[in-house]
Amino acid sequence: MFLCCYSKKTKMLLKNCFGIAVLFNALFVTHATQQEKDGAYLFTSPRTLKIGSSNQLQLFRFGCQDQAILKVKLFYKKNYDSNETLLQEMDYQLEKNKKDTFLSFFVNSFDDDYAYDGRLQINGTLCGKPFSGSDRVQFSNSKESIIIIQTDKPLYKPGQDVTFRVLKLDQNLKPSNRANDVSIAKSSKNIYV
């Protein structure tokens, strides 16, 4: 066990030094955080972009909010091993002193409206510092319906009856009025209607 005996004056001096060190550390961290925050941004987009329809993108800027230009490019690939093709490119004017900017991004139709994969890329400048980023996206035809198949349990034993429900939704996630054919196939390739 270590016992230490300090005079009152030494204890007071150590207490003041410790307090100054904590204050200095807090000021340093605050300053470093503010510097890092000046060039920060958050860009969001849907993971699935609708073809032939307007998609909502958003840019949220932290710190510096000078007037700037944001360039958005959309690339697509026809199949797994093909090269990327530029589908479209748009420039957006970012207003001064506006943190949150919503961007309407219309995705043009292309070839047969089928793409294996897509990539959304952004480039711009914040506070004189260039930034860029990209992420993978998928495409959906805005005219297509969404079909959800729901079962009463996740696994079935051989011989059990399978109960399921088929939900057809439109692009606004409302039940569709249009009829569809449903076919059921067994593993032995027999088809029942």
Long-range contacts (C-beta under 8 A, 24 or more apart in sequence): 34-63, 37-62, 37-63, 38-62, 38-63, 38-64, 38-126, 38-127, 39-63, 39-64, 39-126, 39-127, 39-129, 39-131, 40-126, 41-126, 41-131, 43-122, 43-133, 45-105, 45-120, 45-135, 45-137, 46-137, 47-137, 47-138, 48-137, 48-138, 48-139, 48-140, 49-74, 49-105, 49-107, 49-118, 49-120, 49-137, 49-138, 49-139, 49-140, 50-107, 50-139, 50-140, 50-141, 50-142, 50-171, 51-107, 51-108, 51-109, 51-110, 51-113, 51-139, 51-140, 51-141, 51-142, 52-107, 52-108, 52-109, 52-113, 52-141, 52-142, 52-143, 53-106, 53-107, 53-142, 53-171, 54-104, 54-105, 54-106, 55-104, 55-105, 55-106, 55-107, 56-102, 56-103, 56-104, 56-105, 57-102, 57-103, 57-104, 57-105, 58-100, 58-101, 58-102, 58-103, 59-94, 59-100, 59-101, 59-103, 59-122, 60-99, 60-100, 60-101, 61-94, 61-98, 61-99, 61-100, 61-101, 61-126, 62-99, 63-127, 64-126, 64-127, 65-96, 65-97, 65-98, 65-99, 66-96, 66-126, 66-127, 67-93, 67-94, 67-95, 67-96, 68-94, 68-124, 68-125, 68-126, 69-93, 69-94, 69-124, 69-125, 70-94, 70-101, 70-103, 70-122, 70-123, 70-124, 71-122, 71-123, 71-124, 72-103, 72-105, 72-120, 72-121, 72-122, 73-120, 73-121, 73-122, 73-123, 74-105, 74-107, 74-118, 74-119, 74-120, 74-121, 74-137, 75-118, 75-119, 75-120, 75-121, 76-110, 76-115, 76-116, 76-117, 76-118, 76-119, 76-139, 77-115, 77-116, 77-117, 77-118, 78-111, 78-114, 78-115, 78-116, 79-116, 80-116, 80-117, 82-116, 84-119, 87-118, 94-124, 107-139, 113-139, 113-141, 115-139, 142-171, 143-171, 144-171, 145-169, 145-170, 145-171, 145-176, 145-178, 145-180, 146-170, 146-171, 146-173, 147-180
